[in-house]
Amino acid sequence: MSWPETACDESSADQELRMELKGLMGLDPEVPARPKAQLSPEILALAEELRRESVRRRHAPIIKLAKPRPVWPMLLAAGLPVALALGGLGVWGSVQKRKADTLAAAVREKDAEMQRLAKITAEAAAQVKATQNELVLARSGAKGAQKARELVLPLQPSASRQPLDTQTVSNPSR
Amino acid sequence: MQAPDNTTTPFGDVADFHQAFADLYPRLVAYARRYGATYPEDIAQEAFVILMQREEPVDHPAAFLYGTVRTLSLTERRPMKNQNLSLEAVMEPGRPPEAEELLLSREVRERMRTLSPTFREALWLFVVEGLSIREIGEILEIPDATVKTRIHRAKAQLREQLNTSGGAHVLA
């Protein structure tokens, strides 16, 4: 046989191993692994048919049965979840920002209210203090005037509490 | 790149192809049958057509044919069974392949069946099909060293079985 034989590029060690294994398997080591086959008309016809088929296939134009699918639906399908996620994140962020702004405005309003109340309280306290001062002054003025008009007389000591070094005398004018 | 003309084949000229086809076709059919192919003849013929229509030359045409037959047989079975096929299931069809029946005695066939399917396949390709270590590596898509290891382990197991059962008549 003229077509490339397997054993041509085999080492002698491999060939010996094959012979040994053939013996172990009960095969005749002298019988070649690939005996030359007879070329029957049927085999020749089949071989020719296959050869022509291979030539026909080799020269046949490659017909693409399906059109190449556009890429954009795939990209859209791949990008849609990402876009949805980003959009959702944006909406959530804007809602959070609106909440934060409302809270900040409420805090500012409360702060201003507190300052206003503190101012009112301070003014009221100052007014109370001033009134108290006026009242004190008025009281002290009234006390001075009353003191000037009064005649302070010494108390007559009682008989029972008469000191020893004093003597009770009768008033001749009475 | 120069396109191959119609008279050149991977085996040489047309006459060489005819001879190679006559030699290899029955073996490839038997090899497809070993894998449980439903249409082994179709698979072997398709392998030849695939090889012949290739633009790039093939280093080992016989190995390419065996590898293509193996792949086509496995892919033919897979959708029909609709299940994950193990090599053990593939290599153990309902009845022994005809080539084994013709070539090997019943005792040796029994011993071969006790071997691991991976060892058995490498052994079959090396001894019965007469393929080289490199070709078997190409067919099974494994390194040459792995092929050698499998063959040597198969040999050791066969020798051990021979010693325990005293099968001297096999050697004779």
Contacts between the chains, C-beta under 8 A, distances in Angstrom:
chain1	res1	chain2	res2	distance
A	1	B	19	5.5
A	1	B	20	7.4
A	1	B	23	6.4
A	2	B	12	6.2
A	2	B	15	7.8
A	2	B	16	5.2
A	2	B	19	6.8
A	3	B	11	3.9
A	3	B	12	5.6
A	3	B	16	4.6
A	3	B	17	7.6
A	3	B	19	6.3
A	3	B	20	4.2
A	3	B	23	7.9
A	3	B	61	7.5
A	4	B	11	7.2
A	4	B	60	7.8
A	4	B	61	7.1
A	4	B	62	7.9
A	6	B	60	7.9
A	6	B	62	6.3
A	6	B	130	5.7
A	6	B	131	5.5
A	6	B	132	4.9
A	6	B	135	6.1
A	7	B	130	7.0
A	7	B	132	7.2
A	9	B	132	6.5
A	9	B	134	7.5
A	10	B	132	4.9
A	10	B	133	7.8
A	14	B	132	6.8
A	14	B	133	6.0
A	17	B	126	7.9
A	17	B	151	7.0
A	17	B	155	7.5
A	18	B	126	6.3
A	18	B	127	5.8
A	18	B	130	7.5
A	20	B	155	7.2
A	21	B	123	6.8
A	21	B	126	7.0
A	21	B	127	4.7
A	21	B	151	7.4
A	21	B	154	7.9
A	21	B	155	5.8
A	21	B	158	7.6
A	22	B	127	5.7
A	23	B	171	5.8
A	24	B	155	6.6
A	24	B	158	4.7
A	24	B	159	6.4
A	24	B	162	6.5
A	24	B	170	7.4
A	24	B	171	7.6
A	25	B	104	6.3
A	25	B	108	5.3
A	25	B	112	7.4
A	25	B	123	7.9
A	25	B	127	6.1
A	25	B	128	8.0
A	25	B	158	7.2
A	25	B	170	7.7
A	26	B	104	6.5
A	26	B	105	5.2
A	26	B	107	7.7
A	26	B	108	4.8
A	26	B	170	4.4
A	26	B	171	7.6
A	27	B	103	6.7
A	27	B	104	7.5
A	27	B	127	7.0
A	27	B	128	7.5
A	32	B	130	7.2
A	33	B	127	7.5
A	33	B	128	6.8
A	33	B	129	6.4
A	33	B	130	2.3
A	34	B	23	5.6
A	34	B	24	7.9
A	34	B	27	7.4
A	34	B	129	7.8
A	34	B	130	5.2
A	36	B	19	7.6
A	36	B	23	6.7
A	37	B	19	7.7
A	37	B	22	4.1
A	37	B	23	4.8
A	37	B	26	7.1
A	38	B	22	7.0
A	39	B	18	6.1
A	39	B	19	6.8
A	39	B	22	5.2
A	40	B	22	7.6
A	43	B	18	7.7
A	43	B	21	6.7
A	43	B	22	4.8
A	43	B	25	7.0
A	44	B	18	5.8
A	44	B	22	7.9
A	46	B	21	7.5
A	46	B	25	7.6
A	46	B	45	7.4
A	47	B	17	6.5
A	47	B	18	5.0
A	47	B	21	4.0
A	47	B	22	7.2
A	47	B	25	7.9
A	47	B	48	7.9
A	48	B	18	7.8
A	50	B	21	7.3
A	50	B	45	5.7
A	50	B	48	4.9
A	50	B	49	5.4
A	50	B	52	6.9
A	51	B	9	7.0
A	51	B	14	7.1
A	51	B	17	6.4
A	51	B	52	6.0
A	53	B	49	5.3
A	54	B	48	7.5
A	54	B	49	4.7
A	54	B	51	7.8
A	54	B	52	3.3
A	54	B	53	4.2
A	55	B	6	5.3
A	55	B	52	7.6
A	55	B	53	7.7
A	57	B	49	6.7
A	57	B	53	4.7
A	58	B	52	7.9
A	58	B	53	4.6
A	58	B	55	7.5
